[in-house]
Amino acid sequence: MSERTINLPNGLEPMSAGDLKTIWNKADDARGDEAHMSNDVFDLVNALDAAYTQIDSLQQQVAEKDDAIAELHEYNRRYAADVDHLREQIAERERKIEWLTNELGEEEQS
């Protein structure tokens, strides 16, 4: 089992592999007089481990979504720059058409 670190809101750290092993050993030792309680301990340890696994998965999903959002922001920035450039080109062409129209009008009047 690999050791992982999860930043929990209250500052708690997940159990290390050594901690889990200690709990499993103590739970196993309790099978004598307190066998009925050891199953509860195993269930709790398994539930906690499953919760940490779920937190790992959710953190990875959030990181992937953050990356996708950053990509979309960059795409949007480039798209906006392209649109601005095209607007400038259109405005320049309209000015040139107007200038040429005026020049032709002056030549016809001469």
N, C-alpha and C positions, 0 to 999 in steps of 0.2 A: 504494500500500500504506500503510495507516495504522500509525502507531507505537503500540505498546501496552506496558504495563508489567505484568509478572507477578512476584509475589513468590515467589522460589524459596527452598527451605529453606536452601541454602548461601549465600544473599545475592547470587547472580549475577543480572544483569539480562539480559533478552533483547536480541538485536541490534536496533539501531535501523534505520530504513529506509536511512540513510546507510551503516551498517556492511554491510548486505546488498548495497547497490549496489557498495561497494568490493570485497567478496568476489566478486561476480559479475564485475566488471571484471577482477580479478586472475585469476579462473578463465578468463575469456575470453582474456586475454593469454597464458595458459599453453597455449593450444591449439597453439602452434608445436611446440617441442621436447618438451613434456610433455603432449601431447594425451591420452595414456592416463590421466593423473592428473586432468585437468580434469573428466572425466565423474564421477569419484569425488567431487570437490569439489562439483559440481552436485548429485549425489545426497545428499551430506551436508547441504548447505544446504537442499535441499528437505525432507529428513527432519527437520531441526531446525525449520524453519518449520512443518511439519505437527505436530510435537510441541508447539510453542507454541500453535498453533491448538487442539489437543486440550486443553491446559491451560486456555486461555481458556474453552472450552466446559464443562469440568468445574467451573471456578470459578463460572461462571454457574449451573450446575445446583445446586451446593452452596448458593449464595445463594438460589435459588428454593426449595430444600428448607427452608432456615432460615426463610424467610418463611412457608412453609406450616406449619412446626412452631410458630412464634410465633402464628399464627392459631389453630391447634388448642389451644394453651395458653390463649389468651383465651376461646375457646369453652368449654373445660373449666371455666375459672374461673367463667364466667357460669352454666353448667349447675349447678355445685356450689352457687352462691349461690341459684339457683332452688330446688334440692332442699332446702337448709336452710330457706328461707322457707316452702316447702310443709310441711315437718316441723313448723315452729313453728305454722302455721295448724291442722294436724291436732291437735297437742297442745292448743292453745287450745280447739278444738271439743270435744275429749274432756273437758277440764276443765268446759266449759260444760254438756255433756250430763250429766256426773256431778253438777254443782251443781243442774241442773234436776230430775234424778231424785231427788236428796235433798230438794229443796223440795216436789216432788209427794208424796213419801213422808210428809213431815211434815204436809202439808195433809190427806192421807187419814187420818192418825192423829188429827187434831184433831176 
